[in-house]
Amino acid sequence: MDAAFDPAPSSTPSAKPASPTTAASADSASGRPADPEATKLSPGDPGHSRMRLALFAAGLATFALLYSTQALLPEISHSLGATPDQASWTVSGATIGLAVAVLPLAALSERFGRRRMLTVSMTVAVALALVIPFAPSLGALIALRTAQGAAIAGVPASAMAFLSDEVRSRHLVGAIGLFVAGNSVGGMSGRILTGWVTQAWGWRAGLAAVALTSLLALVAYQLLVPRARNFTPAPLNPRAVARTVGRHLRNPLLVRLYVIGGLFMTVFGAVYTTIGYRLVAEPFGLSQGLVGSIFVIYLVGTAASATAGRLNSWLGRRGTLYLGIGTASAGLLLSLADNMAAVVLGLVLITAGFFAGHSVASGSVSQTATEGKAQASALYQMAYYLGSSVGGALGAAAFASAGWSATVALTLTAMTLAAGVTLYATRRAVVQRRAVAA
C-alpha cells in the first residue's frame, strides 16, 4: 500500500446500534473494546444490496440532471443564437452552483442526517428539472440550471459520508465505486436520450425526457434506501465547521487528493462540453442523435469505477492514479486525428482514465478523514466541480478561438499537473520509508 496516499484509519461516530450483535456483546462481556464497525453493512447483510442500489439510483439521477444540457449545446447555440462559450454556461453554471452549495449542505447533513439530505436534494433537483424545459431565454436557462446545481449538491455532499457511516471500511471503495458507476450510467443515458429526443422534437423535449427519467430514479431511491443506523446528529456550529475545514485544508494528503480530483474533472468537463461542437462540424458532420449516442462510451466509466477497488489492490493508489493519468493523456492525443474511429477510441481512453482516477481519489478522501467526513467529502466535491466548471468554460473558449487542438492542449496541461502532484507524493513516500528504515 502507498504511504502518501493511504488513508488513516477511519473513526466512526458513536451511535446506538439498531440491534445488538453477537460480536459486540462478546467484546463488551470480555472487557475488550467493541468492534466500531459491528453495526455496519457488509455483503450478505440485510440492507447491503439495497444501500448500494439506492445510491446507484441517486448517482444516476445526479449526473443525468447535472449534465443534461451538455450533449445539446450545438442545438441550444443554434436555437438561442449563442456562441459555444456562452452556451457552455448552461453546464458550468450548474457545476458552479453545486460547488458553492456543497459545503453548506454537507454541514446541514451533519445535523439533519445524510439520508434526509439526499432525499430533499434529489426531490428539489427533479422539481426544477420539470420546469427547466420552459425557460424562455438563455439567461433564464442558465439561472435555473445554477439553482438546480445547488440543489443537486446535497447528493455528493452526503452520499459518500452516508456510505462511510453505513458500510464497513473494507467494502467502502467498492460501494463508492458503484455510486460513481451510477454517475456514469446517468451521464450516458441522459445524454443519449436527450440527443435522440432533441433530434426528433427539439432540445426542450430532450430536457423534459431527462427530467422524467430522473423522476423514476428518485422513486427507485425512495423505495430502496435503508434507514440510517450509525448516524449521530451534531449541532449546527459554523465555527466548528470552519475549524474542521481548516484542519482538512492543512492535511497535505487531503489537499493532494482535492487537487487531483479537480484536475481530472477539468479534463472531463472540457472534453465533453466541446466534443459535440466538433462532431457536428466537418469532417464528421454527425446528427444531434448520433452526437448524443457517443456518450454510450460512459459504459467504460461504469466498468472502470466498479473495478477501481481491484485496481487499487493490485497497483496501489498512486499506481492507479498514474494509470488513469496515462490512459486519459493517450486518449487526448488520439482524439486529435480527423478519423472517427480514432476519436471514439480516444474518448474511451479519456473516460476510463478519468473514472479510475476519480474513484480512487474520492474513496481515499472518505477513508482518510478521521473527523468531519462530510466536510472532507464536500471539499473534494468543491474541487471536483470547480474543475468541471473551469474545464467546461475554458475548453469551450479554447475551441471557439483555436479549435479542438487548443482544447487538447489545455487538458494535457491539466493531466501533466496531476502527474506532478502524484510524483511529489511518490517521492515523499520514498523519503518517509527511508527515514523509518534509518
N, C-alpha and C positions, 0 to 999 in steps of 0.2 A: 504494500500500500504506500501511497505517496505522502510524505510528511507535510509538505507545504500545501497540499490540497485535501488532506484527510480531515474529516470533521472531528471536533472534540466530542466526547461522549455527551449525548443529549440528556437534559434533565426534564422531567415531566412534572407539571404542577400536581400537587397532592389533590386527590379527588376521591370521594366516597365511591367505591365500586358499585356498579349496578347490582351485582350478585357476587357473593363470596366465591373464591376459587380455592381449590384444594391446596395448590401450591402456596398461595398467600397465607392460608390458615396454618399450614405446616411450619412456614417460616416464623409466623408470629408465636406459635406454641414453643418452638425451639429457641426463641430468642434471637434468631438471625433476622437481618433486615428483610422486609417483604420485597418481593420482586416488583420494581416500579412499573413493569410493563405487564403485570399479571392480568389486568383488565383490558389490554389492547387486543386488537384483532390480528389474526394470522390465518393463512389458508386453511380451510376446513372449519373455521369457526362460523357460527351463525352470524350473518350480517357482513362478513368479509366481502363476499361476491357482490352483495347489494351496494356496499360502500363504493367499491371500485366502479361498478356500472353507473351508479348515480353521479359520481364525479366525472366519469366519461361523458355522460349526457350534459353535465354543466360545462365541460370543456368544449364540447361540440357546439353548444349554443353560443358560448363566448366568442369563439373565433368566427363562426358563421355571421354573427352580428357585427363584430368589431371591424371586419374587413369586407363587409357586404358590398361596398361601392368599388372595391379595388379592380375587379375584373370589368367593371362597367365604365371606367374612366374615359376611354375613347368616345363612347356613346354620350356620356354626360357632357364632355367637352363639345361635341357636335351639337347637342340639343340646347345647351345653355350658353354657347358661344364662349367657352372658357379655354384658356391655354392649358397644356399639361401640368405646369406648376400650380396654376390656380385650382384646377380640378383635384389635384393631389391632396388638397387640404380637406376634402371630404373623408380622406383616410387619416391624414396626420392630425386633424382636429380631434377625431375620436381617440387616437392614441395619446394625444396630449391631455385630453380630459381624463383619461384613465390614469396617466402618470401623476397628475396633480391630485386626484382624489384617492389614490390607493393607500397612502399612509394614514390620512384621517379615518378612512373606513376600516383599516386594519386596527386602529386604536378602538373604534367602536365595537369591533368584533371581539376584542378582549373583554369588553363589558357585557355585551348582549349575546355573544355566542357566535361561533363560526357558522354553524348550521343556519341560524336565523339570518345572518348577514348574506349568506349565499342565496337563500330563498328570496329575500327582499330585493337584492340587487338584480337577480335574474328576472323577477316579475316586472320591475320598473323598466329594465332594458327592453324586454319584449313589448311592453306597452308603448314605449317610444317607437319601436320598430314598426308598429302598426300605424303610426302617424306619419313617419318619415316619407313614405311614397307620395304624400300630398304636399310636400314642401314646394312653395311657389317660385323660389329663386335659388341661385347658388348660395347666396348668403344665408338664407333660411335653412338650406340643407346642411351647410357647414355648422351652423349653430345647433341644430337638432342632433347632428352626429356627435358634436362635442359633448352635449348633455348625455347622450347615450353612452359615450365612452366613460364619463364619470360614473354613471350607474353601473356599468359593467365592472368597474374597478373593484367592487365588493367580492367578485368571484376570485380573481387571482390573489386579492388581499387575504382571503380566508381559506381557500381550498387547500393550499399546501400545509398551513398550520393545522387545519382540521384533520388532514391525513396524518400529520405528525402526532397529533393528540391521540388518534384512534387506532393507528396501525403500528405494529411492532417495528422497531427500528430496522431489523434485518430484512424486512419486506417493504421498507418505505420507498426505496428507489424504484422498485417495480410498480408500486401503486402510483407514484408520481409520474412514472413513465406512461402509464395508461391514461392518466389525466391529460398529459401533454399529447398523447396519441389522439385523444378526443378533440384537442385543439386542431390537430392536422386534418382529421376527418371533417370537422366543421368547416375549416378553411377551404378544403377541397369541395365538399358537397355544396356549400353556399355559393362558391364561385361558378361551379359548373351549372347549377340550377339557374342562377341569375343570368349567366351568359346565354343559355338557350331560350329562357323566357323573354329576355330582352330582345333577342333577335326576332322573336315572333310578335311581341306585344309592346316592346319599349322598356326603358330602364326603370320606370316607376312600377310596372308589373313585376319586373325582376326583384326589386326590393320588397314588394308585397309577398312574393313567394318565399323569400328567405325569412321574412317575419313569421309566416305561418309555420315554417319548418322549425324555427326556434321555439315557437309556442308548444309544439309537440315534444321537443326536448325538455322543456320546462315541466310539462306534465309527467314525463318519464322520471325526471329527477325527483319530483314530489312523491311519486309512488314508491320509489326505490330507496331513498336515503334513510339510513337508520338514525335513531336518536343518538345524541352525543352522550358518551358515558364518562369521559375523562376531562370535561371542561369545568373549570372553576372560575366564576366571574371575578373580574378585577375592577375596582373603582376607577372611574374616569379621572385621570390625573395628568393634565398636559405637561407639567414639569417632569413627572416621572417618565412620560413618553419621550420627552426631549432628551432626558439623561440616557434612556435606553438607546435611542437613535444615535446619540453621541458615542456611546460605547461601541455600537456596531461599526460606526464610521472610523473608529480608532483601531478596529480589528483588521490587520493587514490582509488576512485570508479572505474575510468577507468583502473587503474593498476590491481585491483582485477578482473575485467572482462577479461582483456587480459590474466591473469594467468589461470583463469578458462577455457577460450576457448582453450588455449594451452594444458591444461591437459586433457580435454575431447578429443581433437584430437590426443593426444599421445595414448590414449586407442584405438581409432578407427583405427588409422594408424597401430598400432601393430597387432591388431586382424585381420584386413582384408588383411594385407600383408602376414601373415603367415598361415591363415586358409586353403588356397589351398594346401600347403605342407602337412598339417595334414590330409586333406580329401582324397588326392590321395594315402596316405600310409595306411597300415593296422592299425586298424581293419576295416577301411571303404572302401578303395580301389575304390574310385569313379573315373569315367572318367572325362576328361577335360570339356566336355559339361555339365555334372552334377555339377561339381565344379562351373562353371560359373552360372548355374541356382540357386545355393544357394543365389546369390545376389538378387533374387526376394524379399528377406527379406527387401530390401531397400524400398519397398512399405510401410513398417511400419514407416520408417523415413519420408516418404511423409505425412502420416497421422499425425505423431507427430508434424512435422513442421507446418502443416496447422492448428492444434488445439493449438499451443503454446500460441496464444493470449487469448484463453478461459482459459487455464490452469493458465496463468498469472493473469487473473481477479479473479479466484477462490482462488488460493493459494498464490498469491503474487510472486514476482521474486525469493526471497530466497526459498520459499516453492517449486516452480517449479524446482529450481536447486537441492534442496535436493531430490526431487522425481527422477530427472534424474540421480543423482549420485547413489542413492539406486537401481534403476532399472538396470543400467549398471553393478553395482557390483554383483547383484544377477545373472545376465546373465553370467558374467565371471566365477562365481563359478559353475554354471550349466554346462558350456562348458567343464569342466574337465572330465565329465563322458565319458566313451567309449561306448556311446549309441547315435545313430544318432538323435533320437527324442529329447534327452536332449541337444545335441549340437545345433540343429536347434532352439529350444526354447531359449537357451542361447543367440544365435545370434539375435533373435527377441528382447529380452530384452536389449541387448547391444545397438542395433540400435535405439530403441525407446528412451532409456535414453540419448544417445548421441545427437540425433536431437532435443529433447526437451530442453536440456541444451544449446546447441549451438544457437538455435533460440532465446531464452531469452537473452543470453549474447550478441549476435551480435545486436539484436534490442535495447538493453539498451545502447550500445555504441553509436548508431546513435542518440538516443534521449538525451543522457547525454551531448554530446559535444555542447557547445553553440557557438563555432567558430571552424574553421578548421575541418569541419566534415569529409572531405575526408581524412585528415591526421589521425584523430581519428579512422576511419574505417580501414585505411591502417595498423595502428599499431596493431589493432585486427587481421587483416588477417596475418600479420607477425608472431604474436604469434601463431595463429591457424595453419599455415602451417609449421612453425618450429616444432610445436608439432607433426604434421604428419610425418615430416622428421625424427625426433628423434624417434618417436614411431615405424615407419617402419624399420629403421636401427637397433635399439636396440631390437625390437621384433623379427626380423629375426635372429639376432646374438644369442639371448637367445634361440630361437627354435633350431638353429643349434647346440648349445652346450649342452642343457639340455631338449629339448622337449617342448611340449605345456604348461606344468605346470610352466616352467620358464617364458614364455610369460605372463601367467595369473598373476604370482606374480608381474611382472613389471607393468602391467596395474592396478592391485588392489592398488599398491602403489600410482599411479597417481590419482586414484579416492579418496584415503584417503587424499591426499594433497588438492584436490579440496574441499572435505568436510571441511577440516580445514580452508581454506580461507573463505568459506561461513559461517562457525560457527563464525569466527572472525567478519565478517560483522554483524551477528545477535547480538552478544554481544555488538558491538559498537552502533547498533541501540537502544538497550535497555538502554545503558548509556545515549545516546542523549535524549531519551524520558524522562528519569528520571530527567535529567538536566533541560529540558523545564518545566516539571511539578513543579520542585522545584522553 
